[in-house]
Amino acid sequence: MDSRTVWHRTLVTAVVVFLVLAAGLWVTSVVLAPADGRNVAGLFVGWAMFAVLAAIAAGIVDFFVRPLGGRSGDAEVIAAAEEARTGSTRTQAQR
C-alpha cells in the first residue's frame, strides 16, 4: 500500500476517535453537572472542545495528505504511454 494511503487511513481514524472522545466527554459533563457542580462539568466540556479542535486539525492535515484517487496524478503518464504506443493520445476508436 502507498504511504499516502496509510497516512490517510491513520488520520481518518484519528478524526473518528477524537469525535467519539468529544461526544463521550460531553455526555460525561452533562451527567456530572447536576451531581458535582459546574466546575467539574466545565472541565469535561473543555476537554470535549479540545477533542473537537484536534479532530478538525487532523481533518485539515488529512485534506492535504489524502491520495488523489488515480486519475489526477496518472493522467499524464497514461497519455504519454498511449502516445508512445500509437502516436496519438486519442484512446477511443473513431465512429
QUIQUIWO-V720614 format. One record per residue. RES is the residue in three letters. PHI is phi in degrees with one decimal (999 if undefined). PSI is psi as a letter, one per 20 degrees, with the letter a starting at -180 (NA if undefined). Layout:
RES_PHI_PSI / RES_PHI_PSI
This chain:
MET_999_q / ASP_-69.5_q / SER_-65.2_h / ARG_-66.1_h / THR_-66.5_g / VAL_-63.2_g / TRP_-62.6_g / HIS_-60.1_g / ARG_-64.6_h / THR_-64.3_g / LEU_-69.1_h / VAL_-64.1_g / THR_-62.4_g / ALA_-63.5_g / VAL_-61.4_g / VAL_-63.6_g / VAL_-63.0_g / PHE_-63.3_h / LEU_-69.2_h / VAL_-65.9_g / LEU_-62.0_g / ALA_-62.5_g / ALA_-63.4_g / GLY_-63.5_g / LEU_-66.9_h / TRP_-65.5_g / VAL_-61.9_g / THR_-61.3_g / SER_-66.3_h / VAL_-67.0_g / VAL_-68.6_h / LEU_-81.5_i / ALA_-57.3_g / PRO_-70.0_h / ALA_-82.1_g / ASP_-109.8_j / GLY_93.5_r / ARG_-68.9_h / ASN_-63.9_g / VAL_-68.8_g / ALA_-63.2_g / GLY_-62.1_h / LEU_-61.3_g / PHE_-69.8_h / VAL_-65.7_h / GLY_-61.5_g / TRP_-66.5_h / ALA_-64.8_g / MET_-64.5_h / PHE_-61.5_g / ALA_-65.4_h / VAL_-65.9_g / LEU_-63.5_h / ALA_-65.4_h / ALA_-64.7_g / ILE_-64.1_g / ALA_-62.4_g / ALA_-64.8_h / GLY_-66.1_h / ILE_-66.4_g / VAL_-62.5_g / ASP_-62.7_h / PHE_-57.6_h / PHE_-88.2_i / VAL_-96.4_h / ARG_-56.9_q / PRO_-68.3_q / LEU_-77.6_i / GLY_100.8_j / GLY_96.9_h / ARG_-75.7_g / SER_-63.4_g / GLY_-76.7_h / ASP_-98.2_i / ALA_-61.3_g / GLU_-66.9_h / VAL_-66.3_g / ILE_-65.5_g / ALA_-63.9_g / ALA_-65.7_g / ALA_-65.8_g / GLU_-65.2_g / GLU_-66.9_h / ALA_-66.9_h / ARG_-77.6_g / THR_-115.4_i / GLY_87.7_j / SER_-144.1_q / THR_-92.3_j / ARG_-72.8_p / THR_-103.2_i / GLN_-105.7_q / ALA_-71.5_q / GLN_-67.1_q / ARG_-103.8_NA
